[in-house]
Amino acid sequence: MGHHHAAILAKLATKQDSCRRLPFCDPPIPGESLVGLLARNVAKHGIDRVAPVLKVAGIDTLIPDTIATTHCDSVKEIAALLSTTPEEIAARCHRDVDVPGRPDSFFEWFGTPIRSAYREVNRRRVSPLSLRTSPHHRAVWDLRVFSFCPDSRETLISDCPACGKGLGWRWTLGIAYCEHCGADLREHPQPRIEVTDIDADALDFVVDLVHPDPERKARARSAIPPALVPLGLDNGELFEFTIGVACAITTEPDSPRAIMRRVKTLDDFAKLTPAVLAQAGRVILGWPDGFHALADGMRAKADLRVGYWGKKKELGPALWLARDAYLAPAIKQELHARIDDNMAKAGVLLRRAEQRAADAVVNIGRAAEEFDIDLRVLSRWAKNGLVWSERNTEARMSIILVNRAEIAAIARQREDRIGARDLKVRLGIDPLAIEDLVQAGFVRRHDGAVADITKGVSYSRASVETFLASVMAQARPAAKGKEGVRLSKAVKRAAVERAPWLDIFQAIIDGRLRVHVHPAPDNLALTTSLVVADAADIAPFVAGSPRADAVGAGLDRMNTHEAAAFLMCTEPALADFIKSGILPTNGSIMWKLDQAAVEAFRRDFILCNEISHRCKWGYRFVRPRLADRCVEPVHNADRNKHLVWVRADVEAVIADIIQQGGKR
């Protein structure tokens, strides 16, 4: 510091407090910052440091950068030092403002509360082009969210273009000069930002919200859309809202956390480019359509948000904005309302129930509860494709949606069922004959999810009742004094290996076979409740009946019902053959029989019913008469049940009987 500088400071120090002022001060300029006003006048007096001047005014600080916030109680002293009014100094001070419920500190910025994080303190940011117009420091340059000068549209600089050192406030050669090398900053103009007319209006709106000029603040308020006016927001709340929207725009769509990236570091503020601020301004000015445009843009990038579903996946940062702690409660309520509107209009299915437009689809938990279906069963249906379903396959966890009407239909069919065993008893026919009725369309067998939930082969009870009604409608009342022959017995007398029940029932329905209702009260099966006048009446319908060994042609697998009919045995007997190992299966708990294995069993072995039918022996005489010819069964369950003989041995006996002229 030179001798002249020291003399000025010494002279100031000897004066009374009220007279300690710089002798040649220029008045404050509208929009000028307090530290800029101080540095400008200090430099005018040839003094290159700000702190010594403040010290003689009773303000002892080594950090003049913070004068506007740390010495708000020294308004009179600063006003006297700069030969201006306390009101001018107070207007440029940034006192703390208490905003309840917000996680950050706020200060008053020319009458508007904004977050302290938005103000740049340590660095001097300038616009060379604006300094050419007037070499004073605009306060708006101190706001980190703006990387440009609102007046010149020039990019701000904080480093000297000549020496590369950072611009500050502790030393000053004048606002237009670098305090390190003395370079005139006005000789280093910077690029101007390029914005369209629409973007320019939106960008001006964002700046005007917090501009020191009262007229520009009023202009911003006049541009607030009608939809936001009832919220009663002040300029600071609207500005915070706008910056929040800008943060939502710059948050990466594949952000690993369900939060919106807020600006904290200089790199974060660098992302708030003029284009981003203009886009955020358009969202506010076009409210609520502006929000829907923002939300639709977020939804277009939903595939990048891996691991989320519902609102989080679709809207991402637009949803997180509604949970932002920095926003006023009224804004967050408005955001939630607009989010609900947008979700309702989008028509996306994969959401929580309260977020979907209709109840056509429900998640499997709700479906399981509503229709009393095991949740694990529903999950298995969805996984195996037995029912329509939708889920987010990329998410770690996702709801599974199912069609409510489809599940309701399955639940109804669950009540409309009759098991295979019960149906066999009800009709009095073998399982293969039931399958013939299914193929002909008389009886409907449950398949898919319905078959899974009913645990085994089952059929539609309604279709069975319709079939029974169509048959019984052709049956006449029993003739007096004429009992006739039961239909089941007449078929047995026909001595066919497989009764053609489909042809018989079709003949009854068509009226080609006349039947009567048996008068006995204990009729249960359909085939025993109907009688024909004579057993010979069914002869035209059993002629050419297929042999049992032709059954299942073209099939690779048989179920136990089909195999039992093929072998002319009962299902318990078939199960005994499988357990004993003489009839092989796939080895699973749920038996699967290859047709070839069943046919091989029939070629190698013969059962009691076939022997009884071919030899015309009573069932109880089969074993002793074969024993008389030294032929013993190779398989015998308890109490002489499920007898199996080697076919070759029995066929020799039958051939011998035929050769002897049928003597038995």
C-alpha positions, 0 to 999 in steps of 0.5 A: 500500500502506497504512502498516499493510501496510508495517508487517506486511511490515517485521516479517516481514522482520526475522524469521529465515527459519523465522519469516517467517509471516503471523500469522493464516493459515487452513489449506488447504481440500481442492481449493484451489489454491496461488495461491488459498490464498496470495491468500486469506491475503494478503487476510485480512491487509489486504495487496492485493498478493501479490508483496511477501509472497512477497519477504519469505519469500525468493521474489522474483517479480513473477508470483505466478500461476505460484507452483505451477510455478516455485517448487516448490523453495520448499515449506518457505518457502511452508509456513512463510509460511502456517503449514501443512505442507510436504506441503500445499504440495507437493500443490498444486505442479505439477512437470514430468513427463517423458512420453517420446514426447509432443510437449508438456510435462506436469505433475503435477496432484494426482498425475495427469500432464496436459498443461501446455496445459490449465492456465490461469495468467494468468486467475482463473476463479471460480464466484460460486455456489460462492464463496457456499458457501465463498470459496476458489479451487477448483484445478479451475477452473484447467483450461481444458477445463472451462468450468463448476464441477463442484460448482455446475454454474455457468458460470465467469467470468474477467471482473468482471461489474461493471467488465468487467476481467479477474480476476487474481492479482497484486492481491487483495481476497479471492477473492470480490472483483474486485481492480479495482473491489471488486465482490462476485462472489458477487452476480453468479451465472451460468447453470448448464449443463443436462445430462441424467442420462446426460450428467451421469454421463458429465460427472462421469466426465470431471471425476473423472479429474483432480479433486483429490479422491482419492475422486473419482479412485477413483470414475472408475477404478471406472467404466472399462469392462472392455474398457479395463481390460487396457490399464493406463491411468492417470487422466491417459492416460484423461483425454487420451484423452477430450479427444482424443475431444472434439477429434475430435467438434469437428473440422469434417467438411470440414476441409481437412487430414487432421488432428484439430483439437487444442485450443490457443487459448481459442477452441478450448477454448470448443468443449469444451462440457459437451455435447461432454465428456459425449459424449466421456465416453459414448464411453469409458464405453461402449467399444467400442460407444461408439467404433462409435457415434462412427465411424458418426456420422463415416461419416454425414458422409463426403460432407462430406470432399471429396477423400478416400476409404477410411478417411479419408473414412469415419471422418475425425477418428475415424481421425486420433485413432488417429494422435494423438501425445498418446495413449498407445501402448496407446490407439492400438493399441486404436483401430486394432483397433476401427477395423478392426472397424468398417470390417469391419462397415460393408460399404462397398466404396470402400476399400483391399483391406485395409479391405474385408470381402471380395475380391469387388471389387478395385482396377484395379491389382490386377485388371490384375496378376492377370489380365494386362490392360493397366491403361489398358484396364481404366481405359477399360472403367471409364470407358466403363461396359463393366464395373461400377466404383465410385470417389469422383468428388469426390476428387482421386485415388481408387481405382477398384474393379471386380468381380473375378468379372466381370474373371475372366470376361472374362479367361477369354473372352479365351482362348476366342476365334476371330477373324473371319478365322479363323472365315470360313476355318474355316466357309468362308462369308462374314461376313454368313452368320456374322452370321446364325449369330450372330443365330440363336444358333449362334455367340456374338460377343464384345462389350463389354469382351471385344471391346475386349480382343481387338482386333477382331471375335471369336467364342467358340471354344467356341460355334463348336466346339459348332456344328461338332459339331452339324453334323458329328454329322449327317454320315455317313461317305463312301460308297465309290465315290461322292465326291458334290459338295462343299457349297460347290461345290453352293451355287455351282452354285445361282447365288444372289447370297447363299448361305443358309448358315443355312438349309442348316446348319439343314437339316443339323442337323434331318436334312432335308439329308443330307450325308457327310464328304468323304474328302479329307485336306486338308479345312479349311472346314466347307463343303468337308468336307461333300458332298451326293450331288447338287448338286440336293439343296440346291435346296429350301434356296436357293430364294427366297434374299435378294438381296445388295442386301437385306442390311443393310436397316434398318441405318445403318452397316456394318462392313467384313465386312458391306460386303464380303459386300454388294458380293461382294468380299474385304475387301482389295479393299474396303480398296483401294476406300476408300484410293483414295477411290471408297468414302467412309467417316467419315474415321476411322482405324477405318473406319465405312461408311454403308449409303447410301454402300455402296449408292450404290457398288453402284448406280454400279459393278460388280465382276468377280465379279458380271460373271463370274456374270451373263455366265458368263465365267471370271474371267480373261476378264472384262476382255479381253471387256469391252475388246473392247467398248471398256469399260475399268475405272475402277479397277485395282490392281496386277496387275489386282486389284480391278477396278471398272467403271462399272455403266451401261457393263457393264449395256449390254454385258450387255443387248446380249449378251441381245439377241443371244441369249446370244452371248458 
